[in-house]
Amino acid sequence: MSEGKALEIVAQTSRSKRLKFFKLSILAILVVGIGLLARPAWHILWTHNKDVADRQPTPAGFIDDASAMNETPINEVWEVPDVVEDAEQQLQELFVLAKEKGLKVSIAGARHSMGGHSIAPGGIVIDMLPFRSMSYDEDSELLTIQSGAIWHDVIEYLEGFDRSVAIMQSNDSFSVGGSISVNCHGWQFGKPPIASTVESFRLLQASGKIVTCSRDENQELFSHVLGGYGLFGVILNVQLQTVPNRRYQVDRFIVPTIDALTTFDQQVTDRPEVEMVYARMETSAKNFLNETLIYVLSHDPSADGTFPELKEKGLVGLRRSVFRGSINSEYGKRLRWDAETSLQPSVSPTHYSRNQLLSEGVETFENRTATTTDILHEYFVPRQSLAVFVQDLQRIIPQYNNDLLNVTVRFVEEDHDTVLRYADQQMFCFVMLFNQARTQAADEEMQRMTEELIDAVLQREGRYYLPYRLHATKEQFHRAYPQAKQFFAVKRQYDPDELFTNAFYLKYGHE
């Protein structure tokens, strides 16, 4: 064999080995890739398959709220007519009839509170949801809206005027009347709660009298009804401030929690174009509340007037499965965090309209199972207490068998409009969602944890939010809301027969 032929054979053998090695490398990469993808894919598929809606309807003669822990016997659910004149007259007649029969009255919208705030045990529950017409005045830029309207419909309506809601919660499934009755807050940066956006409202009192309330007219009622949990009468309609529907750029910052306040100051406080801000904290046991993802949404004036179409956010089923897959699963919690911090930035848009951000319902994430429920907590702390309160959460929550699914952090300015206020100064708000079994034992454990968390937040000069489970003791309630005695005294001044009653009032309204 010639030397040239031998070299050619050697070269061919070498190429063959390199090709074989290349193929094996590609196969190995594919195997590893499939292996890496197999577990999350299997986890998501498993979660999707077991995510069934198996809750039974509330039995006739009973009513419940979003907690699924307040099934209560009532006399009737009375649906308000959608015609203004009919509604007002029939409500007045209903009050007379209720007093004759010795029945109490409560007012309900979407019933997303969790402590029986919309339920009068044994009484009449007024369903305000049919009462939902609205009109917009382009000169004053005010929205006049009936209190039963749902925010989803409000957003779609205002979209036609290139306007948006000034302040609301982060989901659009709630009623307008319910939101101002709990004085809600949201992602809107540098803003007080929703009461600050209310110009006026019409109120039907227990006496049957209808009054208009504003900062200039019936001021006492104005400050008590906003954040007053339906204890002063039926809010018929409201005048709300609106804002432009602007296009926002989204920036994300993943930082150790100990550096989050510094990042907040650098990326938010000194930037006038920032209009919405919120943060999420990691909930896995391995890195519990030690890492924070801050979302900063700033006005992009270069694209004003060119908005993405207002429509349902994409990948709803996948996002739901990733979220629900974190329940009682350390792997699921880590997968969700990795998806939000690593995958989402590369697949999500970098720009949204304001209305798009606000337009998502609770059904994307809500609990639909018969055996468990998701319970919200909210705690407000001043800036100087932020770091130490996080340490309180890290110490207290792991001691209990309550599964923390989510922590969102918001910022809210001081409230100057309501009596029963939680934001008596600038506050950072921790919104936490826990999963628990629908059993008495689980509820008792949740109460023990809640009482300990409330003690911690009060020690840090903070407050807790009132629309959720009535687990705070009376002593804790009055420490958090020292103005409550005066609030309830004024309630009885306007409603001496205590016609308007709910579970919240029954627990805390009397000595």
KOLROVEX-468605 format. One line per field, with one value per residue (C-alpha): x, y, z; residue number from 1; residue in one letter. Coordinates in nm, 4 decimals, always signed. Layout:
% residues N
c1 X|... $
c2 Y|... $
c3 Z|... $
nr NUM|... $
rest a|... $
END
This chain:
% residues 511
c1 +0.0000|+0.1340|+0.2081|-0.0584|-0.3242|-0.2376|-0.2672|-0.6068|-0.7302|-0.6049|-0.7799|-1.1046|-1.0863|-1.0244|-1.3190|-1.5369|-1.4396|-1.5027|-1.8423|-1.9297|-1.8190|-2.0232|-2.3325|-2.2855|-2.2431|-2.5629|-2.7436|-2.6084|-2.7195|-3.0651|-3.0888|-2.9820|-3.2157|-3.5079|-3.4215|-3.4142|-3.7447|-3.9140|-3.9564|-4.1074|-4.3253|-4.4451|-4.5068|-4.7110|-4.9086|-4.9742|-5.0938|-5.3178|-5.4798|-5.5603|-5.6799|-6.0522|-6.3350|-6.5099|-6.6625|-7.0324|-7.2665|-7.3647|-7.6938|-8.0175|-8.0768|-7.7038|-7.4367|-7.0564|-6.7729|-6.4343|-6.2849|-6.5212|-6.5082|-6.8151|-7.1157|-7.3941|-7.7730|-7.9627|-8.3219|-8.2793|-8.0556|-8.2333|-8.1209|-8.1274|-8.3120|-8.0918|-8.3243|-8.2270|-8.5765|-8.7021|-8.3938|-8.4121|-8.7833|-8.7682|-8.4649|-8.6507|-8.9454|-8.7095|-8.5667|-8.9170|-9.0024|-8.6738|-8.7350|-9.0913|-8.9628|-8.6603|-8.4177|-8.0693|-7.9319|-7.5907|-7.4615|-7.2752|-7.0963|-6.8537|-6.8091|-6.4296|-6.3854|-6.3087|-6.4562|-6.8293|-6.8173|-7.0970|-7.3113|-7.5792|-7.6411|-8.0097|-8.0737|-8.1144|-7.8165|-7.8574|-7.6925|-7.5735|-7.4206|-7.7079|-7.6623|-7.3761|-7.4431|-7.1787|-7.1157|-6.8045|-6.7839|-6.5015|-6.4947|-6.4501|-6.2790|-6.5000|-6.6651|-7.0123|-7.0812|-7.3271|-7.1732|-7.2435|-7.0221|-6.7200|-6.3818|-6.3404|-6.6401|-6.5133|-6.1758|-6.3363|-6.5677|-6.2900|-6.0748|-6.3091|-6.2165|-5.8403|-5.8846|-5.8115|-5.8936|-5.6865|-5.6574|-5.7843|-5.6678|-5.4364|-5.7298|-6.0488|-6.2999|-6.4204|-6.7135|-6.6723|-6.8859|-6.6943|-6.3600|-6.4431|-6.6062|-6.2740|-6.0750|-5.8570|-5.5120|-5.3003|-4.9792|-5.0210|-4.7040|-4.7055|-5.0830|-5.3067|-5.5875|-5.8877|-6.0783|-5.8502|-6.0026|-6.3679|-6.5238|-6.8660|-7.1238|-7.4957|-7.5868|-7.9191|-7.9348|-8.1235|-8.3900|-8.4610|-8.3098|-8.0727|-7.7826|-7.4870|-7.1514|-6.8270|-6.5421|-6.7712|-7.1126|-7.1939|-6.8238|-6.8668|-7.0508|-6.7997|-6.5070|-6.6922|-6.8559|-6.5259|-6.3550|-6.6692|-6.7564|-7.1200|-7.2247|-7.3736|-7.6004|-7.6148|-7.3758|-7.5872|-7.3370|-6.9940|-6.8044|-6.4463|-6.1411|-5.9808|-5.6330|-5.4944|-5.4476|-5.0728|-4.8191|-4.5717|-4.2272|-4.1546|-3.8213|-3.7385|-3.4780|-3.3879|-3.2064|-3.1351|-3.4092|-3.1566|-3.0804|-3.4427|-3.4947|-3.1763|-3.2906|-3.6340|-3.4750|-3.2517|-3.5008|-3.8304|-3.8184|-3.6241|-3.7919|-4.1018|-4.2010|-4.2638|-4.6377|-4.6733|-4.4486|-4.4773|-4.2441|-4.2613|-4.0608|-3.9399|-4.1381|-3.9361|-3.8107|-3.4531|-3.4455|-3.7477|-3.8100|-3.4390|-3.4765|-3.7056|-3.8178|-3.9143|-4.1355|-4.1105|-4.3617|-4.2805|-4.4582|-4.3111|-4.4147|-4.2504|-4.5309|-4.8335|-5.1411|-5.0163|-5.1468|-5.1564|-5.5088|-5.6943|-5.7420|-5.6916|-5.3297|-5.1696|-5.0736|-5.3474|-5.3608|-4.9828|-4.9536|-5.2328|-5.0688|-4.7310|-4.8945|-5.1204|-4.8305|-4.6495|-4.8987|-4.7305|-4.4394|-4.0904|-4.0053|-4.3164|-4.2278|-3.8769|-4.0076|-4.2474|-3.9722|-3.7361|-4.0108|-4.0876|-3.7262|-3.5596|-3.8182|-4.0832|-3.8521|-3.7655|-4.1209|-4.3284|-4.3786|-4.1634|-4.4531|-4.8122|-5.0956|-5.2191|-5.5544|-5.3841|-5.2012|-5.5209|-5.7289|-5.6901|-5.9408|-5.8826|-5.9982|-5.6488|-5.5144|-5.8096|-5.8654|-6.1465|-6.1045|-6.3548|-6.0993|-5.8748|-5.8987|-5.6620|-5.6592|-5.5234|-5.3319|-5.2138|-4.9802|-4.8658|-4.5343|-4.3525|-4.0174|-3.8085|-3.9675|-3.9398|-3.6270|-3.7168|-4.0714|-3.9307|-3.7293|-4.0507|-4.2141|-3.9141|-3.9311|-4.3065|-4.4477|-4.2312|-4.3492|-4.6997|-4.8486|-4.9896|-4.8559|-4.7409|-4.7988|-4.7253|-4.5923|-4.6451|-4.5064|-4.6652|-4.6216|-4.9101|-4.9153|-5.0860|-5.4670|-5.6252|-5.9848|-6.1088|-6.1592|-6.0901|-5.7582|-5.4682|-5.2264|-5.1801|-4.8387|-4.6434|-4.6549|-4.5092|-4.7728|-4.7124|-4.9933|-4.9651|-5.1679|-5.1797|-5.3284|-5.4987|-5.7369|-6.1051|-6.1158|-6.1640|-5.8155|-5.6546|-5.8581|-5.7509|-5.3868|-5.4316|-5.5783|-5.2799|-5.0382|-5.2467|-5.2496|-4.8715|-4.8220|-5.0536|-4.8611|-4.5416|-4.6735|-4.8169|-4.4809|-4.3322|-4.5839|-4.7774|-5.1325|-5.3163|-5.5913|-5.9489|-6.1307|-5.9990|-6.0592|-6.1749|-5.8852|-5.7564|-5.8584|-6.0654|-5.7619|-5.5480|-5.8185|-5.8399|-5.4610|-5.4400|-5.7402|-5.7669|-6.0253|-6.2633|-6.4648|-6.5467|-6.6181|-6.8737|-7.0312|-7.0911|-7.2310|-7.4947|-7.5667|-7.6699|-7.8144|-7.9518|-8.1430|-7.8252|-8.0105|-7.6821|-7.4934|-7.2319|-6.9971|-6.7220|-6.9501|-7.0812|-6.7286|-6.5713|-6.8564|-6.9400|-6.7431 $
c2 +0.0000|+0.3382|+0.6002|+0.8302|+0.5608|+0.4885|+0.8568|+0.8751|+0.5728|+0.7334|+1.0605|+0.8797|+0.6913|+1.0159|+1.1860|+0.8857|+0.9019|+1.2756|+1.2298|+0.9526|+1.1667|+1.4586|+1.2391|+1.0992|+1.4525|+1.5688|+1.2614|+1.3274|+1.6896|+1.5812|+1.3207|+1.5719|+1.8355|+1.5969|+1.4939|+1.8532|+1.9278|+1.6025|+1.6782|+2.0272|+1.9073|+1.6108|+1.8306|+2.0818|+1.8064|+1.6310|+1.9578|+2.0313|+1.6883|+1.7064|+2.0694|+1.9982|+2.2193|+1.9869|+2.2298|+2.1802|+2.4808|+2.6453|+2.4858|+2.6779|+2.8986|+2.9492|+3.1821|+3.1830|+3.4073|+3.3628|+3.1891|+2.8920|+2.8884|+3.1018|+2.8991|+3.0782|+3.0357|+3.3427|+3.4454|+3.5314|+3.6781|+3.9820|+4.0823|+4.4562|+4.5648|+4.7150|+5.0125|+5.3003|+5.4189|+5.0655|+4.9773|+5.2779|+5.2425|+4.8673|+4.8962|+5.1485|+4.9097|+4.6230|+4.8151|+4.8748|+4.5059|+4.3937|+4.6141|+4.4838|+4.1247|+4.1958|+4.0965|+4.2383|+4.3410|+4.3021|+4.4170|+4.1927|+4.2346|+3.9723|+3.8491|+3.8320|+3.9304|+3.6348|+3.7047|+3.7222|+4.0976|+4.0617|+3.8246|+3.9030|+3.5663|+3.4835|+3.8084|+3.9480|+3.9700|+4.2350|+4.1234|+4.4431|+4.2805|+4.3627|+4.7328|+4.8071|+5.0873|+5.3576|+5.6824|+5.8874|+6.2672|+6.3775|+6.7309|+6.6365|+6.3028|+6.1439|+5.8029|+5.7752|+5.4125|+5.1968|+5.0082|+4.6568|+4.6974|+4.4679|+4.6233|+4.4054|+4.5792|+4.9179|+4.8663|+4.7603|+5.0632|+5.3139|+5.1611|+5.3265|+5.6687|+5.5985|+5.6205|+5.3864|+5.3234|+5.5430|+5.2969|+4.9406|+4.5976|+4.3896|+4.1781|+4.2916|+4.0438|+4.2647|+4.5050|+4.8810|+4.9068|+4.6274|+4.7850|+5.1221|+4.9553|+4.7883|+5.0931|+4.8788|+4.9607|+4.8229|+4.8507|+5.2217|+5.3829|+5.6887|+5.6754|+5.6413|+5.3819|+5.4048|+5.6459|+5.9222|+5.8830|+5.9039|+6.2418|+6.1600|+5.8845|+5.8498|+5.6536|+5.4946|+5.4994|+5.2732|+5.5441|+5.5217|+5.8636|+5.9070|+6.1497|+6.2597|+6.2343|+6.4078|+6.5995|+6.9034|+6.7467|+6.5027|+6.4801|+6.2576|+5.9937|+6.0264|+5.9349|+5.6531|+5.4833|+5.4638|+5.1677|+5.1170|+4.7579|+4.8267|+4.9312|+5.2713|+5.1929|+5.0949|+5.2790|+5.3401|+5.5001|+5.6574|+5.9294|+5.8145|+5.9898|+5.8346|+5.8576|+5.8196|+5.4679|+5.4893|+5.2489|+5.1150|+4.9658|+4.6763|+4.6481|+4.3596|+4.3514|+4.0283|+4.1091|+3.9626|+4.0792|+4.2638|+4.4829|+4.5324|+4.8669|+5.0087|+4.8906|+5.0415|+5.3791|+5.3680|+5.2366|+5.3797|+5.6666|+5.9109|+5.8287|+6.0448|+5.8298|+5.5259|+5.4670|+5.1099|+4.9002|+4.5668|+4.2929|+3.9202|+3.7180|+3.3611|+3.1182|+2.7950|+2.6599|+2.6528|+3.0284|+3.1472|+3.5196|+3.5731|+3.6820|+3.9471|+4.0220|+4.3878|+4.4912|+4.8566|+4.9869|+5.3276|+5.5524|+5.5271|+5.8554|+5.7577|+5.5080|+5.6970|+5.6299|+5.2888|+5.0291|+4.6514|+4.5212|+4.4765|+4.1025|+3.8115|+3.7579|+3.4623|+3.1197|+3.1289|+2.7510|+2.7187|+3.0032|+2.8541|+2.5114|+2.6565|+2.8503|+2.5717|+2.3302|+2.5114|+2.3895|+2.1613|+2.1157|+2.2484|+2.1570|+2.3380|+2.6514|+2.6548|+2.5862|+2.8784|+3.1116|+3.0014|+3.0462|+3.3993|+3.5103|+3.3280|+3.2231|+3.4946|+3.7868|+3.6159|+3.5217|+3.8106|+4.1481|+4.4388|+4.6838|+4.6798|+4.9264|+5.0229|+4.8599|+4.5359|+4.5189|+4.5675|+4.3285|+3.9849|+3.7961|+3.5870|+3.2782|+3.2483|+3.1382|+3.0762|+2.7600|+2.5409|+2.2311|+2.0931|+2.0051|+2.3122|+2.6896|+2.9826|+3.2519|+3.6040|+3.8048|+4.1657|+4.3499|+4.7119|+4.8287|+5.1636|+5.1833|+5.1706|+4.8374|+4.6684|+4.4574|+4.3419|+4.2481|+4.0249|+3.8537|+3.8130|+3.6424|+3.4141|+3.3147|+3.2771|+3.1251|+2.8072|+2.7122|+2.6444|+2.3985|+2.6687|+2.6570|+3.0021|+3.0267|+3.3899|+3.7141|+4.0372|+4.3615|+4.6988|+5.0591|+5.2809|+5.6474|+5.7875|+5.7824|+6.1212|+6.0279|+5.7426|+5.6957|+5.3227|+5.3625|+5.1212|+5.3603|+5.6244|+5.6928|+5.5701|+5.1910|+4.8878|+4.6176|+4.2415|+4.0539|+3.6847|+3.3898|+3.0672|+2.7294|+2.5307|+2.2414|+2.3257|+2.1743|+2.3138|+2.2015|+2.3804|+2.6933|+2.6920|+2.6607|+2.9474|+3.1558|+3.0877|+3.1931|+3.5002|+3.6177|+3.5813|+3.7695|+4.0484|+4.0799|+4.1080|+4.3754|+4.5787|+4.5642|+4.7142|+5.0037|+4.8498|+4.7378|+4.4373|+4.4521|+4.3908|+4.2153|+3.8680|+3.5957|+3.7332|+3.5726|+3.8829|+3.9109|+4.2114|+4.3459|+4.3169|+4.4819|+4.7840|+4.8142|+4.8195|+5.0520|+5.2753|+5.4865|+5.1882|+5.2739|+5.6150|+5.4556|+5.2141|+5.4876|+5.6944|+5.3851|+5.3524|+5.7233|+5.6887|+5.3360|+5.3160|+4.9932|+4.8342|+4.7322|+4.6931|+4.4069|+4.1523|+3.9028|+4.1642|+4.3995|+4.1198|+4.0312|+4.3742|+4.6287|+4.6047|+4.5984 $
c3 +0.0000|-0.0973|+0.1650|+0.0144|+0.0338|+0.3968|+0.4880|+0.3168|+0.5171|+0.8398|+0.7484|+0.6680|+0.9974|+1.1823|+1.0105|+1.0889|+1.4549|+1.4689|+1.3020|+1.5441|+1.8362|+1.7021|+1.6667|+2.0156|+2.1501|+1.9811|+2.1160|+2.4644|+2.4458|+2.3296|+2.6054|+2.8681|+2.7212|+2.7155|+3.0691|+3.1834|+3.0115|+3.1064|+3.4746|+3.4389|+3.1510|+3.3546|+3.6612|+3.4609|+3.2871|+3.6180|+3.7721|+3.4738|+3.4868|+3.8576|+3.8388|+3.8389|+3.9588|+4.2036|+4.4516|+4.5069|+4.4777|+4.8032|+4.9181|+4.8862|+5.1869|+5.2453|+5.1114|+5.1171|+5.0044|+4.8363|+5.1395|+5.0998|+5.4816|+5.5616|+5.4532|+5.6407|+5.6549|+5.5346|+5.4800|+5.1122|+4.8423|+4.6995|+4.3510|+4.2911|+3.9728|+3.7050|+3.6464|+3.8749|+3.9662|+4.0303|+4.2321|+4.4605|+4.5314|+4.5844|+4.8120|+5.0270|+5.0464|+5.1297|+5.4261|+5.5638|+5.5262|+5.6859|+5.9893|+6.0254|+6.0216|+6.2402|+5.9672|+5.9141|+5.5750|+5.4161|+5.0775|+4.8345|+4.5040|+4.3797|+4.7405|+4.7242|+5.0864|+5.3120|+5.6539|+5.6005|+5.5337|+5.2787|+5.4863|+5.7463|+5.9197|+5.8952|+5.7118|+5.3635|+5.1311|+4.8605|+4.5372|+4.3670|+4.0568|+3.8154|+3.9006|+3.6596|+3.4102|+3.3557|+3.1698|+3.1031|+3.0908|+2.8623|+3.0012|+3.3672|+3.2871|+3.5523|+3.5287|+3.6830|+3.7573|+3.9473|+4.2355|+4.1077|+3.8007|+3.7706|+3.6945|+3.3847|+3.2265|+3.3432|+3.1745|+2.8477|+2.8602|+2.9318|+2.6581|+2.4076|+2.5465|+2.5762|+2.9528|+3.2397|+3.6051|+3.8355|+4.1264|+4.1628|+4.2679|+4.0509|+3.9264|+3.7540|+3.9005|+4.1842|+4.2024|+4.2204|+4.5350|+4.7027|+4.6159|+4.7656|+5.0673|+5.1489|+5.0255|+4.8008|+4.6668|+4.3837|+4.1828|+4.1134|+4.2445|+4.4676|+4.5148|+4.8226|+4.8272|+4.5938|+4.8218|+4.6952|+4.3461|+4.4562|+4.3788|+4.5185|+4.5621|+4.6266|+4.9385|+5.0346|+5.4126|+5.6523|+5.6894|+5.3156|+5.2543|+4.9581|+5.0098|+4.8001|+4.9784|+4.8855|+5.0478|+5.0523|+5.1149|+5.3965|+5.4734|+5.7776|+5.5781|+5.2943|+5.5197|+5.6965|+5.3974|+5.2055|+5.3671|+5.5758|+5.4772|+5.3861|+5.7365|+5.6485|+5.3554|+4.9911|+4.7587|+4.4495|+4.2144|+4.2290|+4.0469|+3.9929|+3.8575|+3.5490|+3.3955|+3.0416|+2.9091|+2.8537|+2.7095|+2.9646|+2.9353|+3.1718|+3.3520|+3.5831|+3.8588|+4.0405|+4.3636|+4.7065|+4.9389|+5.1539|+4.8494|+4.7369|+4.9105|+4.7565|+4.4131|+4.4778|+4.5556|+4.2482|+3.9941|+4.1202|+4.3660|+4.1505|+3.8172|+3.7516|+3.4505|+3.6759|+3.7215|+3.8464|+4.0700|+4.2425|+4.3575|+4.4149|+4.6663|+4.6320|+4.8464|+4.8180|+5.1507|+5.0220|+4.9626|+5.1605|+5.0981|+5.0314|+4.6687|+4.5204|+4.1654|+4.1186|+3.8267|+3.7244|+3.4694|+3.3291|+3.0825|+2.7316|+2.5648|+2.2343|+2.1755|+2.3087|+2.1008|+1.9802|+2.2204|+2.2011|+2.1569|+2.4854|+2.5071|+2.7410|+2.8399|+2.6645|+2.8000|+3.0633|+3.1003|+3.1305|+3.3785|+3.5868|+3.5915|+3.6880|+3.9728|+4.1000|+4.0645|+4.3448|+4.6061|+4.8601|+4.6197|+4.6784|+4.3201|+4.1953|+4.3891|+4.2475|+3.8963|+3.9215|+4.0430|+3.7662|+3.5071|+3.6262|+3.6618|+3.3706|+3.1112|+3.1317|+3.0374|+2.7084|+2.6060|+2.7471|+2.5785|+2.6879|+2.6545|+2.7775|+2.7885|+3.1330|+3.0614|+2.9599|+3.2913|+3.4877|+3.2784|+3.4323|+3.6445|+3.9548|+3.7637|+3.6150|+3.9540|+4.1881|+4.3893|+4.2553|+4.4726|+4.7208|+4.9891|+5.0036|+4.9846|+4.9301|+5.1978|+5.1565|+5.4152|+5.3807|+5.6135|+5.5943|+5.7390|+5.7273|+5.5500|+5.8667|+5.9614|+5.6230|+5.6794|+6.0282|+5.9237|+5.6480|+5.9214|+6.1208|+5.8205|+5.7736|+6.1393|+6.1882|+5.8683|+5.8535|+6.2033|+6.0725|+5.8282|+5.5996|+5.2462|+5.1286|+4.7530|+4.6771|+4.8230|+4.6334|+4.7732|+4.6910|+4.7992|+4.9123|+5.0078|+5.3168|+5.3153|+5.3988|+5.3137|+5.5312|+5.9029|+5.9240|+5.7410|+5.7236|+5.5506|+5.8202|+5.6653|+5.3609|+5.3736|+5.2031|+5.1708|+5.1795|+5.0026|+5.0844|+4.9586|+5.1593|+5.0715|+5.3470|+5.3934|+5.4414|+5.7888|+6.1372|+6.2400|+5.9445|+6.0138|+6.3793|+6.2766|+6.0309|+6.3124|+6.5379|+6.2640|+6.1807|+6.5408|+6.5602|+6.2321|+6.3483|+6.6755|+6.4707|+6.2351|+6.5229|+6.6967|+6.3776|+6.3836|+6.0975|+6.0254|+5.8855|+5.6207|+5.7299|+5.4380|+5.5172|+5.7764|+6.1113|+6.2969|+6.4725|+6.8368|+6.9414|+7.1247|+6.8092|+6.5991|+6.8260|+6.8511|+6.4708|+6.4300|+6.7391|+6.5554|+6.5344|+6.8483|+6.7055|+6.3651|+6.5108|+6.7235|+6.4094|+6.2367|+6.5103|+6.4905|+6.1252|+6.1647|+6.5214|+6.4518|+6.3133|+5.9991|+5.8102|+5.9687|+5.8684|+6.0325|+6.0584|+6.2529|+6.4733|+6.5859|+6.6268|+6.6367|+7.0061|+7.3294 $
nr 1|2|3|4|5|6|7|8|9|10|11|12|13|14|15|16|17|18|19|20|21|22|23|24|25|26|27|28|29|30|31|32|33|34|35|36|37|38|39|40|41|42|43|44|45|46|47|48|49|50|51|52|53|54|55|56|57|58|59|60|61|62|63|64|65|66|67|68|69|70|71|72|73|74|75|76|77|78|79|80|81|82|83|84|85|86|87|88|89|90|91|92|93|94|95|96|97|98|99|100|101|102|103|104|105|106|107|108|109|110|111|112|113|114|115|116|117|118|119|120|121|122|123|124|125|126|127|128|129|130|131|132|133|134|135|136|137|138|139|140|141|142|143|144|145|146|147|148|149|150|151|152|153|154|155|156|157|158|159|160|161|162|163|164|165|166|167|168|169|170|171|172|173|174|175|176|177|178|179|180|181|182|183|184|185|186|187|188|189|190|191|192|193|194|195|196|197|198|199|200|201|202|203|204|205|206|207|208|209|210|211|212|213|214|215|216|217|218|219|220|221|222|223|224|225|226|227|228|229|230|231|232|233|234|235|236|237|238|239|240|241|242|243|244|245|246|247|248|249|250|251|252|253|254|255|256|257|258|259|260|261|262|263|264|265|266|267|268|269|270|271|272|273|274|275|276|277|278|279|280|281|282|283|284|285|286|287|288|289|290|291|292|293|294|295|296|297|298|299|300|301|302|303|304|305|306|307|308|309|310|311|312|313|314|315|316|317|318|319|320|321|322|323|324|325|326|327|328|329|330|331|332|333|334|335|336|337|338|339|340|341|342|343|344|345|346|347|348|349|350|351|352|353|354|355|356|357|358|359|360|361|362|363|364|365|366|367|368|369|370|371|372|373|374|375|376|377|378|379|380|381|382|383|384|385|386|387|388|389|390|391|392|393|394|395|396|397|398|399|400|401|402|403|404|405|406|407|408|409|410|411|412|413|414|415|416|417|418|419|420|421|422|423|424|425|426|427|428|429|430|431|432|433|434|435|436|437|438|439|440|441|442|443|444|445|446|447|448|449|450|451|452|453|454|455|456|457|458|459|460|461|462|463|464|465|466|467|468|469|470|471|472|473|474|475|476|477|478|479|480|481|482|483|484|485|486|487|488|489|490|491|492|493|494|495|496|497|498|499|500|501|502|503|504|505|506|507|508|509|510|511 $
rest m|s|e|g|k|a|l|e|i|v|a|q|t|s|r|s|k|r|l|k|f|f|k|l|s|i|l|a|i|l|v|v|g|i|g|l|l|a|r|p|a|w|h|i|l|w|t|h|n|k|d|v|a|d|r|q|p|t|p|a|g|f|i|d|d|a|s|a|m|n|e|t|p|i|n|e|v|w|e|v|p|d|v|v|e|d|a|e|q|q|l|q|e|l|f|v|l|a|k|e|k|g|l|k|v|s|i|a|g|a|r|h|s|m|g|g|h|s|i|a|p|g|g|i|v|i|d|m|l|p|f|r|s|m|s|y|d|e|d|s|e|l|l|t|i|q|s|g|a|i|w|h|d|v|i|e|y|l|e|g|f|d|r|s|v|a|i|m|q|s|n|d|s|f|s|v|g|g|s|i|s|v|n|c|h|g|w|q|f|g|k|p|p|i|a|s|t|v|e|s|f|r|l|l|q|a|s|g|k|i|v|t|c|s|r|d|e|n|q|e|l|f|s|h|v|l|g|g|y|g|l|f|g|v|i|l|n|v|q|l|q|t|v|p|n|r|r|y|q|v|d|r|f|i|v|p|t|i|d|a|l|t|t|f|d|q|q|v|t|d|r|p|e|v|e|m|v|y|a|r|m|e|t|s|a|k|n|f|l|n|e|t|l|i|y|v|l|s|h|d|p|s|a|d|g|t|f|p|e|l|k|e|k|g|l|v|g|l|r|r|s|v|f|r|g|s|i|n|s|e|y|g|k|r|l|r|w|d|a|e|t|s|l|q|p|s|v|s|p|t|h|y|s|r|n|q|l|l|s|e|g|v|e|t|f|e|n|r|t|a|t|t|t|d|i|l|h|e|y|f|v|p|r|q|s|l|a|v|f|v|q|d|l|q|r|i|i|p|q|y|n|n|d|l|l|n|v|t|v|r|f|v|e|e|d|h|d|t|v|l|r|y|a|d|q|q|m|f|c|f|v|m|l|f|n|q|a|r|t|q|a|a|d|e|e|m|q|r|m|t|e|e|l|i|d|a|v|l|q|r|e|g|r|y|y|l|p|y|r|l|h|a|t|k|e|q|f|h|r|a|y|p|q|a|k|q|f|f|a|v|k|r|q|y|d|p|d|e|l|f|t|n|a|f|y|l|k|y|g|h|e $
END
